């Protein structure tokens, strides 16, 4: 498993948070219980199985919703 912290552009509404949460949880390989979208700091924290998905796929899912990913940090658990 790997843990990612993804920094986003400033989130402007609580519904943004719900959209991102739903999109990330829908990806295969994501530990759904670990997904945490932090509204005030505009970050997403997530654990995922690197054998099933990767940080690029998670970023792509967020970008597809119209939210810009500024940077991501991934480390092994």
N, C-alpha and C positions, 0 to 999 in steps of 0.2 A: 504494500500500500504506500501511496505517496500523499503528502499533504500540500495543498496549494493555498496561497494567499494571493488574491487577484485584486489589484487596485483599479478602480473604475473612475470615469469622470464623475463629477458631483451628481448624486441622485437627487431628483427634485420632488418626487412624490412617493408615498407609500405603495401605490400600485406598481411602480417600477420594481420595487423590492419583491413583490409577489410574482411578477412576470419572470424575473431573473431566477428566483427560487424554483419556480415550476420548470423552467427550461433546463436548468442544471440538473435537477432531480430526474428529468426524463432521459438523461444520457445513460447508456449502458456502462457499467464499471464504476459509477459514482456511488459512494456510500451515502444513501439518502438521509440517514440520521445525522450525518456530519455537516450537511449543507447549512451554512449560516451566512445570511446576507445582512451586513451591518450598514444600516441606512446613514447614520451620522458620519461615519468615516468612509463611506462609499467603497467598501471592501466586500469580497466574497471569500469565505473560507470553506474549503471542501477537501475531503479525503477521497481518493480514487485509486482504482486498480490500474497500474501502468501497463499491465498486460492486455487490458480490454480497451482502454481509452487513453488519451494523453491531454496535456494542457492545451495544445492547439485546438483540439475538438471542443473543449470547454469554452475557450475564448471565442471560438467561431459561433457557438450557440448564443453567447452573450452579445457578440457583435451583430448577429442576425436580428436581434431585437432592437437594434439601434443605439446600443450603449457602447461607448468606446472603452476598450481595455487599455489602461496606461502602462501597466507593467504587471508581471506575475512572478511569484517566487515559489519554487517547488522544492520540497525536501523529502527524503525517505522517512518513513515511520519506523 
